[in-house]
Amino acid sequence: MANSERAGNGTFGGKLHIATPDQADWVFEIDRPIVRIGRAEADTDLVLPHGWVSRAHARLYADRLPYRIEDVGSSNGTMVNANPLPQGKLLPLQDGDVIAIGPFRLTLETPPEAVEEEKQPATEEPGEAPDEEREGQGLAGIGVRARPRGRPAPPTPPPPPEEPTQLERQPTRWVGMPERASRWLQYLPPIYAEPGSSGDEFLGRFLLVFEDLLGPIEQLVGHFALYLDPNTAPATFLPVLDEWLGGLVEERWSDETKRELLKQAYWLYRARGTRAGLTRYLEICTGITPEIEENADGPHHFRVTLHTGGRSVDPKMIERIIERNRPAHTSYHLVID
């Protein structure tokens, strides 16, 4: 496939070899121009289920060569070949690059024709395009890729200075911080990561103490949305949600019952004081669909009948539920058989 065709329709055929903790490695086929990577199953192409992965973590662009990777504001960041990827910055990728997202390691395999083009020497052959249609003048024989025909020649980048300044050397040393160093070191001025300085190794290891102590709190703040969802909130946090919602559950109920009530709290409050609302409340708490007869023994009086089928129910609990959900001007009679 020609370069111009890939630029218009996407450079598909690449793969991501994914090393997963505690599971077998697997391969993700790149078959779309943009691969959205994250923890959430909705609006995500590549799902990496782990607490260290944000709901929307990164995007891989495969619309043309080279592929590019972008961190879209994740909590724990993205690493490419052990180097931090700044948020919002597009970084070109090459065949064999390793992308680290949480505990996952994604090794990129570009399409075979892309690898062949990168290895093709930029030498002049009879019948090829003239010199002005090739890039990399004077670099023949070292694997410079020929520029596709029909596009204007890109400007020639200026040569790098022979001796980089101290300011230009800092990012390289910043990326090459000691292996056993806290990732919090990146938030300090770069001078603390200079090799040979007082912050080279000692400060990186010293910050590990605070990262271990405060790491769980950082994770809680970064993923607090999970605590607000009854489906994913820890069991110890369910009483807090119940208190915020006005006390719908009882402590001795199962976690499944508590989660179901908290999920339907909005509807239950809207239906409070109605036969439908009381019926649904009792169904969730007992697993039995009650029979509710209005005006059974006179105006504003209703009868609640539970056919247990031999199952054990707590009459006191049923009465507490009815008291919380009946209209104030009504009375009731409970029948359990």
C-alpha positions, -999 to +999 in steps of 0.1 A: +000+000+000+013+034-009+020+061+017-006+084+002-033+057+006-023+050+042-024+087+050-060+089+038-074+056+051-053+049+082-021+028+086-037-004+098-021-038+103-001-028+134-003-047+167+001-041+204+016-070+223+002-066+258+019-080+289-007-083+316+001-089+353-011-123+366-026-132+332-014-145+298+000-120+273-023-111+244-023-091+212-045-062+202-050-056+164-048-020+154-077-017+129-088+019+134-072+054+130-075+062+167-073+037+195-087+050+228-070+033+258-085+034+293-102+015+321-138+024+313-156+000+289-177+028+274-161+049+246-129+028+249-113+007+222-086-010+243-098-017+279-071-022+306-090-030+338-068-019+367-071+008+393-038+025+381-054+030+347-076+061+343-111+058+327-097+077+296-059+073+298-043+077+264-049+077+226-028+059+199-031+076+165-026+052+135-040+074+107-005+077+092+031+068+099+047+071+123+021+061+149+018+087+177+008+083+214-009+110+236-016+110+273-051+126+277-048+136+314-044+103+332-038+103+370-007+080+370+008+090+337+022+071+307+058+059+300+073+053+266+106+033+268+109+041+305+105+079+298+075+099+311+051+111+284+040+148+291+002+151+291-013+164+259+019+159+239+020+137+207+051+115+207+060+095+175+065+058+180+088+033+163+085-004+158+094-021+192+087+009+214+073-002+248+043+018+263+038+014+301+003+022+313-002+012+350+010-024+353+005-031+316+034-032+290+023-026+254+050-033+228+042-018+194+046-038+162+042-016+131+029-029+098+055-049+078+056-025+050+063+004+074+094-015+088+106-021+053+103+016+043+122+026+074+150+002+065+152+012+028+184+032+020+178+066+005+202+061-025+197+074-060+187+049-086+181+054-123+145+063-130+138+074-094+126+109-084+151+137-088+171+149-059+148+177-049+120+152-043+140+132-017+146+141+019+178+135+038+202+149+012+237+136+019+225+108+043+223+079+018+231+045+032+220+051+068+183+041+064+167+075+056+132+069+043+123+084+009+097+112+009+064+102-009+060+118-043+034+146-048+041+164-014+062+195-009+096+189+005+096+196+043+120+223+056+154+210+065+158+210+103+188+229+117+217+208+128+220+203+166+246+224+184+279+207+189+279+214+227+244+215+242+239+240+269+232+231+305+195+240+301+192+216+272+210+188+290+186+189+320+156+170+304+179+141+294+192+138+330+157+143+343+144+113+323+174+092+334+167+095+371+179+066+393+160+033+389+150+031+426+136+066+428+102+079+437+082+091+407+074+122+428+110+133+420+097+145+386+076+172+404+107+188+419+131+212+401+153+193+377+184+202+397+174+176+423+177+149+397+211+159+384+236+130+385+261+135+413+241+161+431+227+157+466+193+148+452+206+122+427+199+090+447+192+099+483+163+122+476+147+097+451+149+069+477+138+093+506+106+102+487+097+065+484+088+066+520+062+092+516+050+077+483+043+044+501+025+062+529+005+087+509+001+065+477-032+050+489-046+085+496-034+097+462-052+067+445-084+074+465-084+110+453-076+101+417-103+075+415-129+089+439-156+085+412-155+048+419-165+055+455-196+074+444-209+045+423-227+018+444-215-009+420-178-002+426-177+015+460-160-006+488-183-023+512-169-001+540-180+030+521-216+020+516-227+034+550-213+068+540-234+067+508-264+056+527-260+085+551-258+110+522-290+095+508-310+098+540-307+063+554-323+037+531-305+005+543-300-014+575-266-025+588-274-062+589-286-064+553-263-080+527-240-059+505-259-069+474-292-056+490-275-023+501-260-017+466-293-023+449-312+001+472-286+028+468-286+024+430-324+029+429-325+055+456-335+083+431-365+063+418-375+051+453-376+086+466-397+097+436-421+068+442-422+072+480-458+069+494-471+050+464-479+013+460-453+009+433-426+024+455-434+002+485-437-029+463-402-024+448-387-016+482-400-049+497-389-068+466-353-057+470-351-063+507-370-097+509-369-111+474-407-115+476-432-095+456-460-084+480-496-080+474-509-045+484-546-039+485-557-003+490-588+007+510-591-029+522-609-023+555-620+013+549-607+046+535-570+053+538-562+017+550-543-008+530-533-045+535-498-059+527-496-097+521-464-116+518-465-152+505-431-164+518-433-199+505-416-212+536-388-186+535-379-168+567-387-131+570-384-106+598-419-090+605-403-061+624-381-053+594-411-053+571-430-030+594-401-006+596-400-005+558-437+001+555-436+029+582-409+047+562-427+045+529-465+049+537-483+082+535-487+098+569-525+098+568-528+060+561-529+029+583-521-007+573-523-043+581-495-068+575-502-105+566-473-130+564-482-166+553 
